[in-house]
Amino acid sequence: MPLVAHTDLPTFRRLQEEGEEILDPVRASNQDIREMHIGLLNMMPDSALEATERQFLRLLGACNQIVQFHVHLFTIEGLKRSPQTQAHIDKYYEPFSQIKQDGLDGLIISGANVIGTKLDEEDFWQPLTEVFSWATKNVTSVLCSCLATHALIQYNYGIKRTAIGKKRWGVYSHKTFNRTHPLVAEINTRFDVPHSRFNEIFQTDMEKHGLKVLVASKEAGVHLAVSPDGFRTVYFQGHPEYDDISLLKEYKREVLRFYRGELDTFPPFPENYFNATAQQIFLGYEQQVRQAKQSGNQLDDFPEHKVLEYIDNTWRDTAKAVFNNWLGKIYQLTNQDRRLPFMGGVDPNNPLGLKS
């Protein structure tokens, strides 16, 4: 599904330089192809804001080419922003009031970084729940990523996430359940997904409240679940949108935090991510970090360029397939007036007709 560069968002230009198909508005207007309007509520911190734009837009743009995608970026109050990032938001993002007025066919809600343990005491809690309350009534389907999943499951069902004692960090093997569900139909039955979190909502708690678990891992827990109606809300605990180097960037951030004295212990490797060669390179760099920290000498650059050839992406194809299934079902169900969530005859409480 080609993306339409309906704004001057720099991410469109970056993706085009990477080989993605991006339509300019004039060309798009001359194609007799249906539009779909997808919102991206980006709650990520300043350092990851534009990377998150690229990650989700890549997944959207890689799907079936029969629809033109207009992606509407917006954010909410309660998230601290630098003047530079706020200027980016003011220039390229839309206000939520405009989103509500114009409508959306689908909505993606990103994760966010939080320090506190109680999500409902975060400054963004009330604005986030306002978005979700509106979307529940007006949008065909909402897809939540990581922290958004934890927040909205707590909001909807009263299930609070559980701290798991250490960071679940790496790439883990998963299996599909309920293989006839349209979101996982015809995808690999076993595949990898990156995770990066300190908290979890467990499968047993989800199922007690009627959520349907579609993908899970023995090591990493639930990755993909859906609301009891089967489609209106899609919950990811993992990060299928991650680039091949996303975990590498996180590892670099943690190493430098240790060097600056923000962490007491040197960070472990993300699990199942670096091969033996990359690990040896980083073990050597760990010694340099420790020596530089102790002596006060300048630290050599992080050896990112030395390991890039040893990093594999083992999750992208399946991530594209799941997103393609999600978007395809929205296409089949949504009203052509994007202010309305469904075409005539669709039961909002059973949109896929899965309940007997």
C-alpha positions, 0 to 999 in steps of 0.5 A, a space after each residue: 500500500 503506497 504511502 502518500 506524502 501529504 505533508 512535508 514530514 522529513 520521514 517521507 523523504 528518508 524512506 524514499 531515499 531508502 527505496 520505499 515507494 512514496 507518492 506525491 499528492 498530485 500523482 496520488 490524486 490521478 490514481 483511481 485507488 481507494 484511500 485509507 487514513 491511519 493515525 499514529 499516536 507517537 508517544 515515544 521520547 525525543 530521541 526515538 520520535 522520528 525513528 518510531 515514525 520511520 519504523 511504523 511507516 515502513 511497515 504500512 508502506 510494505 503492505 499490499 499496493 491496492 490502497 493509498 495510505 495517508 498517515 496522520 501523526 499526532 501526540 498528546 499532552 503529558 510528555 516532556 519535549 525539548 524545544 527542538 522536538 516540539 518544533 518538529 511536532 508543531 510543524 508536522 503533526 496534527 492536533 487531536 481535535 483535527 483527527 477527531 473532526 476528520 476521522 480515521 480508518 485505523 489507529 496505531 498507538 506507540 509505546 512510551 518511556 516511563 519512570 514511575 510504576 503506576 501508569 494511571 499517575 503518569 501525566 499522559 494517562 488522561 490524554 491517552 484514555 481520551 484518545 482511546 475512548 474516542 477511537 473505541 467509538 469511531 475507529 475500526 481497529 486500534 493497534 497498541 504497542 508495548 506500553 500502550 498495550 499495558 496502559 489500555 489493558 489496565 484502563 479497559 480491564 483493570 489488569 495492572 502490569 507486573 514488574 518481572 525483575 529484570 529487563 526482557 530484552 532481545 529477540 525471542 521465538 514465538 508460536 501462533 495460537 488459534 491459527 484460523 484467526 484472520 490476523 495470523 492466518 497464512 503466516 509462519 507458525 513459528 517466528 521471532 519478535 524483539 522485546 524490550 520491557 521491564 513489565 509484563 501482562 500475563 496470558 492467564 490474566 488476559 484470558 480471564 478477561 476474555 482477551 484472545 491470545 494469538 502469539 506467545 513465547 515460552 521465554 517472552 510471554 504474550 506478544 499478540 492478543 486481541 480484544 474479546 470481539 476479536 478485532 477492535 483492539 490489537 495488543 502487542 507486547 513485543 516490537 515487530 516494528 523494530 529495525 534490525 539495529 533498534 536493539 543495537 541502539 538501545 545497547 549503545 545507550 545503556 553502555 554509555 549510561 554505565 560510562 556516565 555513572 547512571 548505571 551501577 552494572 554494565 548492561 548484558 547483551 540483548 538475548 539471542 541478538 548478537 552472534 559470537 563475533 559481535 559479542 567478542 567485539 563488544 566484550 573488548 569494548 567493555 574493557 575499554 569502557 571500564 578503563 576509560 571510566 576508571 582513568 577519566 580518559 576519553 572513551 573510544 567511539 562505540 564500535 557500531 560499524 564493526 558489528 552491522 554485518 553480523 546483525 540479522 533481522 529475523 522478524 520483519 517478514 512476519 511483522 509485515 504479514 500481520 500488519 497486512 492482515 490487519 490493514 486488509 481487514 480494516 479495508 473490508 470493514 471500514 466505512 468509506 466515510 472515515 468518520 464512521 467506523 464500519 460499513 453497513 451490516 457490520 456488527 461492532 461487537 463481532 466485526 469479523 463474524 467469529 462469534 457463533 
